[in-house]
Every structure is written in structure tokens, then in C-alpha cells.
Amino acid sequence: MAPAMLAPAHALNSQRIMIYLFPGQGSQSKGMGEGLFERFPHITEEASDILGYDIQALCLEDPDEKLGQTQYTQPALFTVSALSYLAALETSGEKPAMTAGHSLGEYNALFAANAFDFATGLRLVQKRGALMAEAKGGGMAAVIGLTHDQVAQVLDAAGQGQVGLANLNAPTQIVVSGAQEMIPALQDAFKEAGAKRYIPLKVSGAFHSPFMEPAKSAFEAFLAEVALKDPELPVISNVEAKPYAPGSIQQLLAEQITSPVRWVESISLMNQEPDAVFEEIGPGNVLKGLLRQILR
């Protein structure tokens, strides 16, 4: 992995700044977590007890084909990424100097920074996934080959105020989100603007957009009842593309549901220090691909 990044103040004298990146929804796959559930049986049992179903069977076998459903995807991904993190700690004995996560992955980044324990994090993503699964009438699409500004120009001209920027994944990989009927209607406009590909996504709602306001409000009320701590190391917020400020965790986790994921800015911020190394922790390698595009 290419060297990079922004070192926290306490690590500026270190020769190696390790930054862990945690993936979000879309990185799930049948068989994920193989070897991890047996390695951490107590956490596996705890997860199944909290969720009310066999998390190991869901991830490894997906017998009822539920792994692709948001309310199951999010707890499953959180669990596997958490186990992957614990395995990485056992193997290397090295804690990261900084963490970041893409959308759902931000919960794993906060878990790694001791903002909450595993059980609390799992209950948060279980509630988040259930609320997001209830969202209807929205859609999303990936736009490949246009910059942030070019995508914004197309939306200003043809989006009718019903579609906005959702995930700023890479310099020329943007996800848009909004009214379901507008997603296919925008394809010609993006192709005419020079997009290489326009890919409607298989999602139940317009995630990371104002269409998720009911989910945000409900999640805000849920968060108010949960004890959360300030992260013990810098965690880069999707909403602000900078480290969490003291006392901001409840607010930013609620806002994340309706706000764009500012991934390019987050990576660019962390890339300011030359002595750090990025490592993706969790299933898949989506973030490695995005990292290559951003750093290039």
C-alpha cells in the first residue's frame, strides 16, 4: 500500500503512522468472516444474542438470502469488520494512530477508537439498518467518469431539486441519491455530460440525502438514550471530513444519515503526512481501489 497521511499530534514523532479504513455497505459477501467467528466465540455469541439470529450462519452461508437486505447487511458487516480489527490487533500488536470508515464503516472506526464497546456499536447499527430499510421512494446511482463539479452541474440543470450528491468516493466516482423516479430519468443527462457509466444501485432508499430525514429523526432520538464517549484517537467524520470534535458524536452520527459521505476529502486530509500507511480492515477491497484513485 502506498505511504501517506495526516498524523495525529501525539504520533508526529513516530516513523510509521498506521491508519485503519473500514468499508461500508456494498462490501458484504457470502462467506465473509470465515475463520473469525471461531477465533472470537464470545463476541460471536454476544452478536447472535443481541440480533436474535445466528450471525455466523448469516455471514458464512446466508441460507435465507438476507445478507443483501439493509437491516441484515449492516449488523453483519459491523460484526465482521469488528472481528477483523480485533484479529489485526492480535496479529500486529499495534493500535492505529487514526481511523476512518465509509458510511457504515464509521461505526467500526469509532469502535476501534473506544467510543463505544462492541455490543453498543452493534445495537446502533442494528437500529440504523432497520430505520434505513424502512425508507421508501428513493434511489441511488453511481456516476463514473465525471468530477464532483460536473456531477453537481448536471444535477443543477436536470435534477429538479430532487437528487443530490451522496457519496464522494473518488475524484471521478460519485454516487447521487434522491427521488426514485428521477434516478433513471437522469441517465441521458449524465451520458451527454460525458459520464463513462451511469449505474442505478440496488438500494431500498435514497441514503445520505434529505429523503432520509425521518430515519435521521428517529435515530437521533435513539442515540440520545445511548452512552457514547469521545474517541480516544482521531476518527475522521464522513459529515465534516475532519476529526470528531469533543461532544459531537451523537450529532454527527445522526447527520451522517442525510449528509454526503465526503470520502475524497477525508483521504486527502489524512494524506497530508508522509509517514503513514493506510490499511483496509474488513471484508472486500473496495476502499483500496478508491484509495488508489484518490492518491493518484
Residue pairs with C-beta under 8 A, 6 or more apart in sequence:
1 277
1 278
1 279
1 288
1 291
2 278
2 291
2 292
2 295
3 274
3 275
3 276
3 277
4 19
4 270
4 271
4 273
4 274
4 276
4 277
4 278
4 295
5 17
5 19
5 98
5 270
5 271
5 272
5 273
5 274
5 275
5 276
5 277
5 278
6 98
6 269
6 270
6 271
6 272
6 273
6 276
7 14
7 17
7 97
7 98
7 273
7 275
7 276
8 17
8 97
8 98
8 233
8 234
8 243
10 97
11 17
11 97
11 98
12 273
14 97
14 275
15 275
16 275
16 276
16 277
17 97
17 98
17 273
17 275
17 276
17 277
18 94
18 95
18 96
18 97
18 276
18 277
18 279
19 96
19 97
19 98
19 99
19 100
19 270
19 276
19 277
19 278
19 279
20 85
20 88
20 96
20 98
20 99
20 100
20 109
20 112
20 279
20 280
20 281
21 99
21 100
21 101
21 102
21 105
21 109
21 278
21 279
21 280
21 281
21 287
21 291
22 81
22 85
22 99
22 100
22 101
22 102
22 105
22 106
22 108
22 109
22 112
22 280
22 281
22 282
22 287
23 77
23 81
23 101
23 102
23 105
23 280
23 282
23 283
23 284
23 286
23 287
24 77
24 101
24 102
24 103
24 104
24 105
24 106
24 261
25 70
25 73
25 74
25 77
25 103
25 104
26 286
27 77
27 282
27 283
27 284
27 286
28 67
28 68
28 73
28 76
28 77
28 283
28 284
29 67
29 283
29 284
30 59
30 60
30 61
30 62
30 67
31 59
31 60
32 59
32 60
32 76
32 77
32 80
32 283
32 284
33 56
33 59
33 60
33 79
33 80
33 83
33 84
33 283
34 60
36 80
36 83
36 84
36 87
37 44
37 55
37 56
37 59
37 60
37 83
38 44
39 83
39 87
40 83
40 86
40 87
43 79
43 82
43 83
43 86
43 118
44 55
44 56
44 79
44 83
46 118
46 119
46 122
47 55
47 75
47 79
47 118
47 122
48 54
48 55
48 56
50 119
50 122
50 123
50 126
51 75
51 122
51 126
55 75
55 76
55 79
57 63
58 66
58 67
58 72
58 76
59 67
59 76
59 79
59 80
66 72
67 73
67 76
68 202
69 133
70 129
70 132
70 133
70 203
70 204
71 126
71 129
71 130
71 132
71 133
72 129
73 129
74 104
74 125
74 126
74 128
74 129
74 132
75 122
75 125
75 126
75 129
77 104
77 105
77 125
77 282
77 283
78 104
78 107
78 108
78 111
78 121
78 122
78 125
79 122
80 282
80 283
81 105
81 108
81 281
81 282
81 283
82 108
82 111
82 118
82 121
82 122
84 281
84 282
84 283
85 108
85 111
85 112
85 281
85 282
88 279
88 281
89 95
95 112
95 233
96 112
96 233
97 233
97 234
97 276
98 233
98 234
98 235
98 236
98 243
98 270
98 276
99 108
99 109
99 110
99 112
99 113
99 233
99 234
99 235
99 236
100 106
100 109
100 235
100 236
100 266
100 267
100 270
101 107
101 108
101 109
101 110
101 238
102 167
102 169
102 238
102 261
102 263
102 286
102 287
103 167
103 207
103 208
103 238
103 256
103 261
104 125
104 128
105 282
105 287
106 235
106 237
106 238
106 253
106 256
107 121
107 124
107 125
107 128
107 253
108 121
108 281
108 282
109 235
109 236
110 116
110 121
110 231
110 235
110 249
111 117
111 118
111 121
112 233
112 281
113 231
113 232
113 233
113 234
113 235
114 229
114 231
114 232
115 228
115 229
115 230
115 231
115 232
115 235
115 249
116 124
116 226
116 227
116 228
116 229
120 226
120 227
120 228
123 226
124 222
124 223
124 226
124 253
127 219
127 222
128 219
128 257
131 215
131 218
131 219
131 257
132 204
132 205
132 207
132 212
132 215
132 257
133 204
133 205
134 215
135 204
135 205
135 206
135 207
135 211
135 212
135 214
135 215
136 204
136 205
137 179
137 180
137 205
137 206
137 211
138 177
138 178
138 179
138 180
138 203
138 204
138 205
138 206
138 207
138 209
138 211
138 212
139 177
139 178
139 179
139 180
139 182
139 183
139 200
139 201
139 203
139 205
139 206
140 166
140 175
140 176
140 177
140 183
140 200
140 201
140 203
140 206
140 207
141 175
141 176
141 183
141 186
141 187
141 198
141 199
141 200
141 201
142 173
142 174
142 175
142 197
142 198
142 199
142 201
143 151
143 173
143 174
143 175
143 176
143 190
143 195
143 197
143 198
144 172
144 173
144 195
144 196
144 197
144 198
144 199
145 172
145 194
145 195
145 196
145 197
146 154
146 172
146 174
146 190
146 193
146 194
146 195
147 171
147 172
147 174
148 165
148 168
148 171
148 174
148 264
150 193
150 194
151 165
151 174
151 176
151 190
152 165
153 193
154 186
154 189
154 190
154 193
155 163
155 164
155 165
155 176
155 186
157 189
158 186
158 189
159 176
159 178
159 182
159 186
160 182
162 178
162 179
162 182
163 176
163 177
163 178
163 179
163 182
163 183
163 186
163 209
164 176
164 177
164 178
164 209
164 210
164 260
165 174
165 175
165 176
165 177
165 260
166 175
166 176
166 177
166 206
166 207
166 208
166 209
166 260
166 261
167 174
167 175
167 208
167 260
167 261
167 263
168 174
168 260
168 261
168 262
168 263
168 264
168 265
169 175
169 261
169 263
169 264
169 290
170 263
170 264
170 290
170 293
170 294
171 264
171 293
171 294
172 293
173 290
173 293
175 201
175 208
176 183
176 186
177 206
177 207
177 208
177 209
177 211
178 206
178 209
178 211
179 206
179 211
180 206
183 200
184 200
186 198
187 198
187 200
190 198
191 198
205 211
205 212
205 215
206 212
207 257
208 256
208 257
208 258
208 259
208 260
208 261
209 258
210 258
212 257
212 258
213 258
215 257
216 254
216 255
216 257
216 258
219 253
219 254
219 257
220 250
220 254
223 250
223 253
223 254
224 250
226 250
228 249
228 250
229 249
230 244
230 246
230 247
230 249
231 243
231 244
231 249
234 243
234 244
235 243
235 244
236 242
236 243
236 266
236 269
236 270
237 243
237 244
237 248
237 252
237 256
237 266
238 252
238 256
238 259
238 260
238 261
238 262
238 263
238 266
239 252
239 255
239 256
239 259
239 262
240 252
240 262
241 262
241 265
241 266
241 269
242 269
244 252
263 290
263 294
264 294
267 278
267 290
267 291
267 294
267 295
268 294
270 276
270 278
271 294
271 295
278 291
280 286
280 287
280 288
280 291
